[in-house]
Amino acid sequence: MSIPSNVFDQINNLASTLGTTDFYEQRLDNDSAGRPLYVGFSPTPNANIDSQIWFIRKLSYDNNNFINRVQIPDNGAGFIYSWTSRASYFS
């Protein structure tokens, strides 16, 4: 399955919601279809993926491959998460 270009536009829009003057290290983890599933932001360049300095969001998709939900971790937003443990933060 090919990834529609709107997925990348939506990711860029998601990142821009953090503010036009904010620049963050960013990581993506894709699902089996190649769509971004987890998006992580760190204020530290080349941040250690085990450090608890990541802000992580989880993306969900509808049947047309459009993002239909953007989740924050169950414990709330903040640069307090480890990228390595990203899947454990969402129910």
FENVEN-V744010 format. One record per backbone hydrogen bond with DSSP energy under -1.0 kcal/mol. NH is the residue of the N-H (numbers start at 1). CO is the residue of the C=O. E is the energy in kcal/mol with one decimal. If there is no record, write none. Layout:
BEGIN
{{NH/CO/E} {NH/CO/E}}
END
This chain:
BEGIN
{{7/4/-1.8} {9/5/-1.7} {10/6/-2.6} {11/7/-2.1} {12/8/-2.4} {13/9/-2.3} {14/10/-2.5} {15/11/-2.5} {16/12/-2.1} {18/15/-1.5} {19/16/-1.7} {22/19/-1.2} {25/42/-2.9} {27/40/-2.4} {29/38/-2.2} {31/35/-2.9} {34/31/-2.0} {37/29/-3.5} {38/29/-1.8} {39/57/-2.6} {40/27/-2.9} {41/55/-2.6} {42/25/-2.4} {47/44/-1.2} {53/51/-1.7} {54/81/-2.8} {55/41/-2.8} {57/39/-2.5} {58/71/-1.8} {59/37/-3.3} {60/69/-2.2} {62/66/-2.4} {65/62/-1.8} {68/60/-2.3} {69/60/-1.2} {71/58/-3.0} {74/89/-3.0} {76/73/-2.3} {80/78/-1.6} {81/54/-2.1} {84/49/-2.1} {86/83/-1.5} {88/85/-1.6} {89/86/-1.3}}
END
